[in-house]
Amino acid sequence: MLRVEHLRKEYSQLSGQSTLAIEDISLDVARGRFASIVGPSGCGKSTLLMCMAGLARPSAGTVRLDGAEVTAPPRNMTVLFQEYNKSLLAWRTVLKNVRLGLEARGVSRSEMDDRSRHFLDLVGLRGFEHHYPWELSGGMQQRVAIARALAYGPEVLLMDEPFGSLDALTRLELEDALLRVWDELKTTILFVTHDLEEAVYLSDEIYVLSARPCRIVLRIESTLARPRDQLTTREHPEFIAHRHEIYARIRGETARVSGPA
């Protein structure tokens, strides 16, 4: 479904020098899979996502979606950013925010409202259709952003640390809400996060990046049973083993770059 082949990203500076953000990355995400990307802070996770979304041009290599090379944002892909409060339109109600992408597609009014209400129900916001974003908590605003992204009907959803600024309890609730929606739709999801436990809890597969310039240093295929539970899944020996393996690899990468204390 989503294939990255030998992607490299280098930024040129006004001084004439350059910064290499991504060294060489290749990966494949099959249709309907939930994949996560983790790595040291500043390693290039978000840059990689921007290249996949067609929002940044790779210096070398290719990104393909269903076999077609991505050179601009594809119509069947949606990106969900961490700063949800900047993506919602304050002057539009929750329902009208969720309808936004469908309006651009020329969908009928009744279908827009039906789809928007359905996805608001899925993320637990029934009854808030006529509220405005500024009347909602941060977690509720992020639920609106998720509902809007999914109502559009993307085949692939790219998520860049979408729960990073939320409190711990809200974060756990949104993880489960996202899994419920994903289980119903089987949308292909690529999820960037700095939270190792979140990656293990959500994913079918996890890609671990090295320090910048990044490359893939570990890929973990999870066989944790679904549906998952915040208590029993996180206590499962396989969950703990995956978390330890990822943390040890990232700690090693951080130590390699920073050197001895």
N, C-alpha and C positions, 0 to 999 in steps of 0.2 A: 504493500500500500504506500508506504513512505520510505524512500531509499536515499541515503546519503553516501556518496562515493568520493573518498579522498578529498574531503572539503578542507580548505585552507583559507584563513582570513587574516589579512595584514592591513593595518591602518597606517596611512602616510601622514606625516606631520609637516607643519609649515616649515620646520627647520630643515626638511629634506630627509630626516631620519624616518624610520618606520617602527611600528610595534606589531609583533606577531602575536595575535590573540589565539588562533587555532592552528595547530601544526598540521595534523592529518587525522581526519575522523571519517570513518565509514560505519554505517549502521543500517539495519532494516527493521521496520516496525510493521508487522502483519496487520491485516484488516481486523478491526474489532479488538485489538490488544490494548492494554493499559501499560505504557512504558514510562519509566521515570529516569531523569538525569540528575545526578548529584556530583559534587566535587568541592574542592577547597574554595573559599571565598575569593572572588575575582578571577576565577580560572577561565571564564569565557562561556559559561552556561547560557546566559541571556543572548550573547552574540550568536551562538550556535542556533538558538531558537529563531532569532531574527533572520538568519540566512535561510532556515527551513521555511519561514513564512513568506519569503520573497520581499522582505522589508530591508534587507541588506544583501549586497551582491558579494558572493564569495570571490576571493582572489584566485582560487583554483578549485577544481572539483565541481561536482554537480549535486543538486537535490532533485529527486524525481517523485512525483505524486501520480500513482496509477500509470507509471511509465512515461509521463510527460514531464519535461524539465521545468522546474519552477524558476521563472525569471522575474515574476511579479506576483503580488498576492493572489492566490487562486480563489475562485468563487466558492469552491467546496471546502475551504479551510477557514477556521476562525481562531483568532488569538485572544486569550484572556490574560490581562496584565495584573500585576499586584496592586496598582493604584486604582482600585475600583471606583473610588469617590471622584476621580477625574474623568472617568469614562461614562458616568451616568449624567443625563441632562437634567439639571435641577428644576427646569420649568415644565418638565413632562412628568405625568404620573408614573407610578410603577408599571401599570399596564402599557402605557404608551412608550415607555423606555424599552420594554421587552418587544414591542411591535416594530421597533425601529428598523431592524434588518429586513423584516418581511415587507415593509413599505417599499424599500428599495427594489424588492423583487416583484412588485406589482401584484401581490396576493390580495384577494378580496377582503373587505372589512370583516365579514363574519368569520372567515378562515383565520385571519390574523388574530382576532379576539379569542377564538377557540384554542388555537395553538398557544397563545400567550398565557391564557388561564391554565391550560394543561401543565405547562412547564413551571408556572408559579406554584401550582399544587405540588408538583414533584419536589420542589425545593423548600416546601413548607411555608409558603407565603399566601395561602388562601385567605382572603379577607383584607389584604393590603393593596389590592389592585388600584385603588383611587388615592392612596397616599403618595406623597412626594419623597424623593430620595432623602432630603434633609430631615424628614420626619422619622427616619429609620436609624437603627443602630448600625455600626460598621459591619457586623456579621450579616445583617439583613440586606444591606446594600450589596454585599458580595453575592448573596443569593440571587438578587435581581440581575446582577451581571452574568452569573452562570445561566440563569433562565433565558436571558436575552441571547447569549451565545448559542445555546442549544435550540432555541426556537427557530433560529435561522436555518437549522437543518444541515450543519456541516458534516462532511464525511470524516474530517480530521479536526480535532480540537487541540491547540497548543496552549499550555497554561504555564505562565512564568511566575512562580512563587505566589500563587493567588491567595494563599492563606497566611502569608508571612507576617502581616501586620496585625493579625487578630489574636485575641486572648486564647489561652490553652483550651478552655472548654468549648468555645465557639469553633475553634479549629477542628476539634474532634467531631463535633456535630456536622460541620460542613464536609469533612472527609466522608462520613457515612451518607450524607445527602448526595454527594457526587457519585459514590458507588451505586446508590440506588438508581440514579438516572442512567449511569453507564450500563448497568445490568439490563435496563429496559431497552436502551437504544443501541447498545454495542457500537457506539461511536469510537473510532480510533483516537486514543488520547496519548499525547506526549506531555509529561508533567515535569517541570523543572522545580526543584526544591532544595533548600539547604538542610532540611530536617530529615535525617537518615531514617528514623522510625516511621515517618510519614511515607517515605518512598517504599519501604518494605511493606507497610500495611496496605497500601493502595495497589501495588503493581503486580503485573505478570512477569515483567523483566525490568532490571535496573542496570543502567550504564553509569559507571564511575569514571569521572574524568580526572586527569592529572592536573597539577598546577600549571599555570600559564607559561608557555603556549600549550594549550590542552590537547590531549589525545585520550582515547579510551584505554584505561589500564585494567578494567575489570568489567565483566558482564555477568550478572546473576539471573538465572532463570528460577522463578519462584514456583513452588508446588503447594504453597499454603492453600488450604481449602477455602472455597467460597460457599456461602456468604461469610464475610469476616466480621468479627466482633471486637470492640475496643478492649475488652478484658481478656477473653480467652485466646484470641489470636496473638495479642502482644505477649502472652505468657507461654506461647508454644515454643518448644525447643528450636524448631526451624527458624522462627522469627528471630529469636535471640542469636542464633548462629549467623544469620544473614547480617544482622545489625553489627555484630562484632567484626565480621569479615570486612564490611564496608568501612567501618570506622578505622580499623587497623590500616587499611590501604590509604585512606585519606590522611590519616595522621602521619603515615610514612611519607606521603607526598609533601605535606606541609613541612616536615622536618628536613626533607631533601632540599627544599628551596631556601628555608631560613637558616639552615646550618646549625652547628652546635651552639648552645647557649653560652 
